[in-house]
Amino acid sequence: MSSGARPGHPLLSEDTDPAPSAPGLFADLRPQLPLFPLDTVLFPGGLLPLRVFEVRYLDLISACLRSGEPFGVVALIQGGEVRRDGETVRFEPEGCLAEVVDCDSEQTGILQVRCRGTRRFMLAGQAHQGSDGLWRADAVLQDEDAPAPLPPELQPCATALGRAIATLAQRGQHPFFMPHRLDDAGWLANRWSEILPIPLATRHKLMMLPDPLARLRLVDGFLRRHGIVGG
C-alpha cells in the first residue's frame, strides 16, 4: 500500500469542508482505541487485506480475534508503516474502525488478515505510543451513512462500477465485500473512492465527508472529467 502526494486535487475544491461537526456530549466514545497507521484509507464497508509481521500488530490482531473488538485505521501523513527507530510518525486525526473477518498464517510469524471497515471516527485527544509500540487514543464514532437512493443523474456511476466489478471478476479479482449495493449512494461513492487514482489526502477527505450524496457527486465529477462516465 502506498500513498499519493499530499497536495490538493481537483476532485475537491478548496471551499469544500468535509469534516463532521465536533463531537457532541452524547457521542459514542471508544476509549484508548488501538490504532494502525497505514499508507491507505479504509472506508466503511471496505475490504482491507493486511500482511502482518511486526510483533506489536501480531499481538493486536490476536487480541482482536479473542475479543471481537475492532482497531482503528488511520492514514499516515509522515513516517512509514514499519517501525523505525527515531522516525517521526504523524497520521490523520480521523479514521475508520476495522473488524477482523478472517486470518491465516501461511508461515511462522506472518499473518494474512482480511478486515472490514465499519464506523468512521475522530480522535478526541492526543494519540500516544505505549511501551508495546502501539498507538492509542480516545475516539468518537461518527454517524453511519443513511441509505441514499441514487438520483437519475448519478445512475451512470453505478453502471460503470458494475462493469468494472464484472471485468475484475473475470480476472479473478474481488476487491469488494458482498453484497454489492450499487443502488446506494454511500456504498457506491466509497467503492469508487477506494479504486480511483487519487491522492491519499483526497481519499481521506472523501471518507470523512458525512453526506453520502455529496460524496458521490464529487466522485461523479471526477469520473466525468476523466471520461469514465459520459459527460
C-alpha positions as a Markdown table, in Angstrom:
| # | Residue | x | y | z |
|---|---|---|---|---|
| 1 | Met | 0.0 | 0.0 | 0.0 |
| 2 | Ser | 1.4 | 3.4 | -0.9 |
| 3 | Ser | 0.1 | 6.9 | -0.6 |
| 4 | Gly | -0.3 | 9.6 | -3.2 |
| 5 | Ala | 1.1 | 13.1 | -2.9 |
| 6 | Arg | -0.3 | 15.3 | -0.2 |
| 7 | Pro | -1.2 | 18.4 | -2.3 |
| 8 | Gly | -4.8 | 19.2 | -3.2 |
| 9 | His | -6.7 | 17.6 | -6.0 |
| 10 | Pro | -9.4 | 18.9 | -8.4 |
| 11 | Leu | -11.8 | 16.3 | -7.1 |
| 12 | Leu | -12.3 | 18.5 | -4.0 |
| 13 | Ser | -12.4 | 22.3 | -4.2 |
| 14 | Glu | -10.7 | 24.4 | -1.6 |
| 15 | Asp | -14.0 | 25.6 | -0.2 |
| 16 | Thr | -15.2 | 22.1 | 0.5 |
| 17 | Asp | -15.3 | 21.3 | 4.2 |
| 18 | Pro | -15.8 | 17.6 | 4.6 |
| 19 | Ala | -15.2 | 17.3 | 8.3 |
| 20 | Pro | -18.1 | 16.4 | 10.5 |
| 21 | Ser | -19.1 | 18.7 | 13.3 |
| 22 | Ala | -17.3 | 18.5 | 16.6 |
| 23 | Pro | -18.3 | 15.5 | 18.8 |
| 24 | Gly | -21.3 | 16.1 | 21.0 |
| 25 | Leu | -22.0 | 15.3 | 24.6 |
| 26 | Phe | -23.7 | 12.0 | 23.8 |
| 27 | Ala | -21.3 | 10.8 | 21.1 |
| 28 | Asp | -20.2 | 7.2 | 21.1 |
| 29 | Leu | -16.8 | 7.2 | 22.7 |
| 30 | Arg | -14.2 | 4.5 | 22.2 |
| 31 | Pro | -11.6 | 5.0 | 25.0 |
| 32 | Gln | -8.0 | 4.2 | 24.1 |
| 33 | Leu | -8.7 | 2.7 | 20.7 |
| 34 | Pro | -5.6 | 0.9 | 19.3 |
| 35 | Leu | -4.5 | 2.5 | 16.0 |
| 36 | Phe | -2.9 | 1.0 | 12.9 |
| 37 | Pro | -1.3 | 3.8 | 10.8 |
| 38 | Leu | -1.2 | 2.8 | 7.1 |
| 39 | Asp | -0.5 | 4.3 | 3.7 |
| 40 | Thr | -4.1 | 3.8 | 2.8 |
| 41 | Val | -7.6 | 4.9 | 3.7 |
| 42 | Leu | -10.2 | 2.4 | 4.9 |
| 43 | Phe | -13.8 | 3.2 | 4.1 |
| 44 | Pro | -16.9 | 1.9 | 5.9 |
| 45 | Gly | -17.8 | -1.4 | 4.2 |
| 46 | Gly | -14.3 | -1.6 | 2.6 |
| 47 | Leu | -12.1 | -4.6 | 2.3 |
| 48 | Leu | -8.6 | -4.2 | 3.8 |
| 49 | Pro | -6.1 | -7.1 | 3.3 |
| 50 | Leu | -3.1 | -6.9 | 5.6 |
| 51 | Arg | 0.2 | -8.8 | 5.8 |
| 52 | Val | 1.1 | -8.6 | 9.4 |
| 53 | Phe | 4.6 | -9.4 | 10.7 |
| 54 | Glu | 5.5 | -6.8 | 13.4 |
| 55 | Val | 5.2 | -8.1 | 16.9 |
| 56 | Arg | 3.0 | -5.2 | 18.0 |
| 57 | Tyr | 0.5 | -5.8 | 15.3 |
| 58 | Leu | 0.6 | -9.6 | 15.6 |
| 59 | Asp | -0.4 | -9.1 | 19.2 |
| 60 | Leu | -3.1 | -6.6 | 18.2 |
| 61 | Ile | -4.7 | -8.9 | 15.7 |
| 62 | Ser | -4.5 | -11.8 | 18.2 |
| 63 | Ala | -6.3 | -9.6 | 20.8 |
| 64 | Cys | -8.9 | -8.6 | 18.3 |
| 65 | Leu | -9.6 | -12.2 | 17.4 |
| 66 | Arg | -10.0 | -13.1 | 21.0 |
| 67 | Ser | -12.2 | -10.2 | 22.0 |
| 68 | Gly | -14.1 | -9.5 | 18.7 |
| 69 | Glu | -13.2 | -5.8 | 19.2 |
| 70 | Pro | -12.1 | -3.6 | 16.3 |
| 71 | Phe | -9.0 | -1.4 | 15.9 |
| 72 | Gly | -8.7 | 1.9 | 14.2 |
| 73 | Val | -7.1 | 2.5 | 10.8 |
| 74 | Val | -5.6 | 6.0 | 10.3 |
| 75 | Ala | -3.9 | 7.3 | 7.2 |
| 76 | Leu | -0.2 | 8.2 | 7.5 |
| 77 | Ile | 0.9 | 11.8 | 6.9 |
| 78 | Gln | 4.6 | 11.3 | 7.8 |
| 79 | Gly | 6.6 | 8.1 | 8.5 |
| 80 | Gly | 6.3 | 4.5 | 7.4 |
| 81 | Glu | 4.1 | 1.6 | 8.2 |
| 82 | Val | 7.1 | -0.4 | 9.6 |
| 83 | Arg | 8.6 | 0.9 | 12.8 |
| 84 | Arg | 12.0 | 2.5 | 12.5 |
| 85 | Asp | 13.9 | 3.9 | 15.5 |
| 86 | Gly | 13.9 | 7.7 | 15.7 |
| 87 | Glu | 11.4 | 8.1 | 12.8 |
| 88 | Thr | 8.7 | 10.7 | 13.3 |
| 89 | Val | 5.2 | 9.3 | 12.7 |
| 90 | Arg | 2.2 | 11.6 | 12.0 |
| 91 | Phe | -1.3 | 10.5 | 10.9 |
| 92 | Glu | -4.7 | 11.9 | 10.3 |
| 93 | Pro | -6.9 | 12.7 | 13.3 |
| 94 | Glu | -9.8 | 10.7 | 11.8 |
| 95 | Gly | -10.1 | 7.2 | 10.6 |
| 96 | Cys | -12.3 | 4.1 | 10.3 |
| 97 | Leu | -12.8 | 1.1 | 12.6 |
| 98 | Ala | -11.6 | -2.2 | 11.2 |
| 99 | Glu | -13.0 | -5.6 | 12.3 |
| 100 | Val | -11.1 | -8.8 | 11.6 |
| 101 | Val | -13.0 | -11.0 | 9.2 |
| 102 | Asp | -10.6 | -13.8 | 8.7 |
| 103 | Cys | -6.9 | -14.6 | 9.4 |
| 104 | Asp | -4.5 | -17.2 | 8.1 |
| 105 | Ser | -0.9 | -18.0 | 8.9 |
| 106 | Glu | 1.0 | -19.5 | 6.0 |
| 107 | Gln | 4.4 | -19.2 | 7.7 |
| 108 | Thr | 5.6 | -18.6 | 11.2 |
| 109 | Gly | 5.4 | -15.0 | 12.4 |
| 110 | Ile | 3.3 | -13.7 | 9.5 |
| 111 | Leu | -0.5 | -13.3 | 9.4 |
| 112 | Gln | -2.6 | -12.8 | 6.3 |
| 113 | Val | -5.6 | -10.9 | 7.5 |
| 114 | Arg | -8.7 | -9.6 | 5.9 |
| 115 | Cys | -10.6 | -6.7 | 7.7 |
| 116 | Arg | -13.8 | -4.9 | 7.0 |
| 117 | Gly | -14.3 | -1.2 | 7.6 |
| 118 | Thr | -17.2 | -0.3 | 9.9 |
| 119 | Arg | -17.6 | 3.1 | 11.6 |
| 120 | Arg | -15.7 | 6.4 | 11.0 |
| 121 | Phe | -14.2 | 8.1 | 14.0 |
| 122 | Met | -12.5 | 11.3 | 15.1 |
| 123 | Leu | -9.7 | 11.2 | 17.7 |
| 124 | Ala | -10.9 | 13.0 | 20.8 |
| 125 | Gly | -7.4 | 13.7 | 22.3 |
| 126 | Gln | -3.7 | 13.3 | 21.7 |
| 127 | Ala | -2.6 | 9.9 | 20.5 |
| 128 | His | 0.2 | 8.3 | 22.4 |
| 129 | Gln | 2.5 | 5.4 | 21.8 |
| 130 | Gly | 2.8 | 2.8 | 24.5 |
| 131 | Ser | 5.7 | 0.6 | 25.5 |
| 132 | Asp | 4.3 | -2.1 | 23.3 |
| 133 | Gly | 4.7 | 0.2 | 20.2 |
| 134 | Leu | 1.0 | 0.6 | 19.6 |
| 135 | Trp | -0.6 | 4.0 | 19.1 |
| 136 | Arg | -3.8 | 4.6 | 21.1 |
| 137 | Ala | -6.2 | 7.4 | 21.6 |
| 138 | Asp | -9.8 | 8.1 | 22.7 |
| 139 | Ala | -12.0 | 8.2 | 19.6 |
| 140 | Val | -15.5 | 9.4 | 19.0 |
| 141 | Leu | -17.6 | 7.4 | 16.5 |
| 142 | Gln | -19.3 | 9.3 | 13.7 |
| 143 | Asp | -22.8 | 8.7 | 12.3 |
| 144 | Glu | -23.2 | 5.9 | 9.7 |
| 145 | Asp | -24.4 | 6.8 | 6.2 |
| 146 | Ala | -28.1 | 6.9 | 6.0 |
| 147 | Pro | -29.5 | 4.9 | 3.0 |
| 148 | Ala | -29.4 | 7.2 | 0.0 |
| 149 | Pro | -31.1 | 6.1 | -3.3 |
| 150 | Leu | -29.4 | 7.2 | -6.5 |
| 151 | Pro | -30.9 | 10.2 | -8.3 |
| 152 | Pro | -31.2 | 9.5 | -12.1 |
| 153 | Glu | -28.2 | 11.8 | -13.0 |
| 154 | Leu | -25.9 | 9.6 | -10.8 |
| 155 | Gln | -27.0 | 6.3 | -12.2 |
| 156 | Pro | -24.1 | 6.2 | -14.7 |
| 157 | Cys | -21.8 | 5.9 | -11.7 |
| 158 | Ala | -23.5 | 2.6 | -10.7 |
| 159 | Thr | -23.5 | 1.3 | -14.3 |
| 160 | Ala | -19.8 | 2.0 | -14.7 |
| 161 | Leu | -18.8 | 0.4 | -11.4 |
| 162 | Gly | -21.0 | -2.7 | -12.2 |
| 163 | Arg | -19.0 | -3.1 | -15.4 |
| 164 | Ala | -15.7 | -2.6 | -13.5 |
| 165 | Ile | -16.7 | -5.3 | -11.0 |
| 166 | Ala | -17.6 | -7.7 | -13.7 |
| 167 | Thr | -14.2 | -7.1 | -15.5 |
| 168 | Leu | -12.3 | -7.6 | -12.3 |
| 169 | Ala | -14.2 | -10.8 | -11.5 |
| 170 | Gln | -13.2 | -12.2 | -14.9 |
| 171 | Arg | -9.6 | -11.6 | -13.8 |
| 172 | Gly | -10.2 | -13.4 | -10.6 |
| 173 | Gln | -10.1 | -10.2 | -8.6 |
| 174 | His | -12.8 | -9.4 | -6.0 |
| 175 | Pro | -12.0 | -6.1 | -4.2 |
| 176 | Phe | -15.3 | -5.6 | -2.6 |
| 177 | Phe | -17.3 | -7.5 | 0.0 |
| 178 | Met | -20.7 | -8.8 | -1.0 |
| 179 | Pro | -23.5 | -7.7 | -1.3 |
| 180 | His | -22.7 | -5.1 | -4.0 |
| 181 | Arg | -25.1 | -2.3 | -3.1 |
| 182 | Leu | -25.0 | -0.4 | -6.4 |
| 183 | Asp | -28.3 | 1.3 | -5.7 |
| 184 | Asp | -26.9 | 3.1 | -2.5 |
| 185 | Ala | -25.1 | 6.4 | -2.9 |
| 186 | Gly | -22.8 | 5.9 | 0.1 |
| 187 | Trp | -21.7 | 2.4 | -0.8 |
| 188 | Leu | -21.1 | 3.4 | -4.4 |
| 189 | Ala | -19.1 | 6.5 | -3.5 |
| 190 | Asn | -17.0 | 4.6 | -1.1 |
| 191 | Arg | -16.1 | 1.8 | -3.5 |
| 192 | Trp | -15.2 | 4.3 | -6.3 |
| 193 | Ser | -13.1 | 6.2 | -3.8 |
| 194 | Glu | -11.1 | 3.1 | -3.0 |
| 195 | Ile | -10.1 | 2.3 | -6.5 |
| 196 | Leu | -9.8 | 5.7 | -8.2 |
| 197 | Pro | -6.2 | 7.0 | -8.8 |
| 198 | Ile | -6.4 | 9.9 | -6.4 |
| 199 | Pro | -4.0 | 11.2 | -3.7 |
| 200 | Leu | -4.3 | 9.8 | -0.2 |
| 201 | Ala | -5.2 | 13.1 | 1.3 |
| 202 | Thr | -8.2 | 13.5 | -1.2 |
| 203 | Arg | -9.3 | 9.9 | -0.5 |
| 204 | His | -9.2 | 10.7 | 3.3 |
| 205 | Lys | -11.4 | 13.8 | 2.8 |
| 206 | Leu | -13.9 | 11.8 | 0.8 |
| 207 | Met | -14.0 | 9.2 | 3.5 |
| 208 | Met | -14.9 | 11.8 | 6.2 |
| 209 | Leu | -17.4 | 13.6 | 4.1 |
| 210 | Pro | -20.7 | 13.0 | 6.1 |
| 211 | Asp | -23.2 | 13.4 | 3.3 |
| 212 | Pro | -23.2 | 10.3 | 1.0 |
| 213 | Leu | -24.8 | 12.1 | -1.9 |
| 214 | Ala | -22.3 | 14.9 | -1.8 |
| 215 | Arg | -19.5 | 12.4 | -1.7 |
| 216 | Leu | -20.9 | 10.6 | -4.8 |
| 217 | Arg | -21.4 | 13.9 | -6.6 |
| 218 | Leu | -17.7 | 14.7 | -6.1 |
| 219 | Val | -16.8 | 11.2 | -7.4 |
| 220 | Asp | -19.2 | 11.7 | -10.4 |
| 221 | Gly | -17.4 | 14.9 | -11.3 |
| 222 | Phe | -14.1 | 13.1 | -11.3 |
| 223 | Leu | -15.4 | 10.3 | -13.4 |
| 224 | Arg | -16.9 | 12.7 | -16.0 |
| 225 | Arg | -13.8 | 14.8 | -16.2 |
| 226 | His | -11.7 | 11.7 | -16.9 |
| 227 | Gly | -14.2 | 10.2 | -19.4 |
| 228 | Ile | -15.0 | 7.2 | -17.2 |
| 229 | Val | -18.7 | 8.0 | -17.4 |
| 230 | Gly | -20.3 | 10.0 | -20.2 |
| 231 | Gly | -20.4 | 13.8 | -19.8 |
